[in-house]
Each structure stands twice: as structure tokens, then as C-alpha cells.
């Protein structure tokens, strides 16, 4: 349980750090004689825009992976002997490893 809590705290710190780095969060402080006021602003539009950009990039990379896998499978069909066996094995490994990522 303690390890899980540590992992969650580390992930939360990572998310907050990423948010400040990407400009999703900004913080301002105002100090007067009564104390210090901290204001955190969340830029939901920037977050949404960045999320959409990352999704488009990921989808493009997955399509490219799928295309390369199709090319490798086509080479495998044309090959024979040890080369065919090796290519078939590579295709199977890639399909198994990336099955839930590859579209279609």
C-alpha cells in the first residue's frame, strides 16, 4: 500500500510538472502584510488543443506503423525458406506486441 501511494504521488508530481512545462497551468503569488496569496490558473483551451495535436500525431505514427507492417507482411509472402520464416516471425511478434494500438 505504501509503494502504491508513493507511485501515485510521483505520477501526480509528474503531471503537475508537465502541466506547468506545457503551459496548461500558471501560478501567481501576491504578497502583502497579511500573507501570501497563491493563484493557480488552468488553461483548458491550451490543454484541449495540445491533446488534439498529440492524438493526431499518435494516429499518424500508428498508421505509419500499420503501413510498415503491411509492407513487411508482403515481403514475407514473396520470400521463401529461412527468409520467409524469419519475416513471418517478425510480423507475428509485431502484430502481437502492437495489436491493441494498430488501427483496423
Secondary structure, DSSP 4 states (H G I P E B T S, - for coil): -HHHHHHHHHHHHHHHHHHHHHTSEEEEEEEETTEEEEEEEE-HHHHHHHHHHHHHHHHHHHHHHHHHHHHHHHHHHH--HHHHHHHHHHHHHHHHHHTTTS--
